[in-house]
């Protein structure tokens, strides 16, 4: 498996994967609106602080993640997504390990952060197993339908 840079030509992959409003919010928070448009994704990836990647196995796309520069040698893992066809196979762990390694080795990060909604138990377990620790819980950070989602901020000192 290897990471490659996400390019404008890859936008349809995200548009196909993110196929509901709820999934869009879970993936991107308030930063994108559903349905995902080429323009909003292109603008996002054009920002030099947003480093977007695809995880490949041969020519098969397994997942997407970002490592975004927040200044002072702090980077944030954002918008992690594993293709539905490849879930339950440990792909998330490979993806996060690869992104984390990139942050440590190429970007010289001293701290890597991320956020996850508390109800996303598989993601929470993955991040915790890789050394991320919860530093803050935001109660009722967003209402989706009749449910309130609680956001967890997680940090890893490298």
C-alpha positions in Angstrom: 0.0 0.0 0.0 1.2 3.5 -0.7 0.1 7.1 -0.4 -0.1 9.4 -3.4 -1.1 13.0 -3.6 -4.8 13.6 -4.3 -5.3 15.6 -7.5 -8.2 17.4 -9.2 -8.7 14.4 -11.5 -9.5 12.3 -8.4 -12.5 14.4 -7.3 -15.1 12.0 -8.7 -13.8 9.4 -6.2 -14.9 11.5 -3.3 -18.1 12.5 -5.0 -19.0 8.8 -5.4 -18.0 7.8 -1.9 -19.7 10.7 0.0 -23.3 10.0 -1.1 -25.5 11.3 1.8 -25.7 14.6 3.7 -25.1 12.8 7.0 -22.0 11.1 5.7 -20.8 14.4 4.2 -21.1 16.0 7.7 -19.4 13.1 9.4 -16.6 13.2 6.9 -16.1 17.0 6.6 -18.0 18.7 9.3 -19.3 22.2 8.3 -16.5 22.7 5.7 -18.4 21.1 2.8 -22.0 21.1 1.7 -23.8 18.1 0.2 -23.8 17.2 -2.6 -20.0 17.6 -3.0 -19.2 19.8 -6.0 -16.0 19.8 -8.0 -15.6 23.5 -7.2 -15.7 23.2 -3.5 -13.3 20.2 -3.4 -10.9 21.9 -6.0 -10.9 25.1 -3.9 -10.1 23.1 -0.7 -7.2 21.1 -2.2 -5.8 24.3 -3.8 -5.0 25.6 -0.3 -1.3 24.9 0.2 -1.9 24.1 3.9 -4.2 21.2 2.9 -2.3 18.1 2.0 -4.7 15.5 0.6 -3.7 11.9 -0.2 -5.2 8.7 -1.5 -4.1 5.3 -0.2 -3.6 2.8 -3.0 -3.1 -1.0 -3.2 -1.8 -1.4 -6.8 -4.2 0.7 -8.8 -7.1 0.2 -6.4 -8.1 3.3 -4.3 -8.7 2.3 -0.7 -9.0 5.5 1.1 -8.5 9.3 1.5 -7.1 11.5 4.2 -5.6 14.9 4.7 -2.7 16.2 6.8 -3.2 19.9 7.2 -0.7 22.4 8.4 -1.9 24.3 11.5 1.3 26.1 12.2 4.0 25.8 14.9 4.9 22.2 13.7 1.3 21.1 14.4 -0.6 19.1 11.8 -4.2 17.9 11.7 -5.4 14.7 10.2 -8.7 15.5 8.6 -11.4 14.0 6.4 -10.4 10.3 6.7 -12.4 8.0 4.6 -12.1 4.3 3.7 -14.0 3.0 0.7 -17.0 1.0 1.8 -15.7 -2.0 -0.2 -12.6 -2.0 2.0 -13.9 -1.5 5.5 -13.3 -4.0 8.2 -10.0 -5.0 6.8 -7.7 -2.7 8.9 -7.3 -0.2 6.1 -7.9 2.8 8.4 -5.0 1.8 10.5 -2.7 1.6 7.5 -4.0 4.9 6.2 -3.5 6.7 9.6 -0.1 5.1 10.1 1.0 6.3 6.7 -0.3 9.8 7.3 1.2 9.9 10.8 4.6 8.8 9.4 4.5 11.5 6.7 3.8 14.1 9.4 6.6 12.9 11.5 9.2 12.3 8.9 8.6 14.7 6.0 6.8 17.6 7.7 8.7 17.4 11.0 5.5 17.6 13.0 5.8 17.9 16.8 2.1 17.4 17.4 -0.6 15.7 15.3 -4.2 16.3 16.1 -7.6 15.1 14.8 -11.3 15.2 15.7 -13.8 12.4 15.6 -17.4 12.1 16.5 -17.8 10.0 19.7 -20.3 7.7 18.1 -17.8 6.6 15.4 -16.5 3.8 17.6 -14.3 2.1 14.9 -12.4 5.3 14.1 -12.0 6.1 17.8 -10.6 2.6 18.5 -8.2 3.0 15.5 -6.9 6.4 16.6 -6.5 5.3 20.2 -4.6 2.2 19.2 -2.1 4.4 17.3 -1.4 6.5 20.4 -3.8 9.4 20.0 -5.4 10.5 23.3 -8.6 12.4 23.9 -7.9 15.9 25.2 -11.4 17.4 24.9 -15.0 16.4 24.5 -17.4 18.9 22.9 -20.9 18.0 24.1 -23.7 18.4 21.5 -21.4 19.9 19.0 -23.8 19.3 16.1 -27.4 18.2 15.7 -28.1 15.8 12.8 -31.8 15.1 12.6 -32.9 14.4 16.1 -29.5 13.3 17.3 -26.8 15.3 18.9 -23.2 14.3 18.0 -20.4 14.9 20.5 -16.9 15.7 19.1 -13.7 14.4 20.6 -10.4 16.2 20.0 -7.4 13.9 20.0 -3.7 14.6 20.1 -0.5 12.8 19.5 2.8 14.3 20.6 5.6 13.0 18.3 
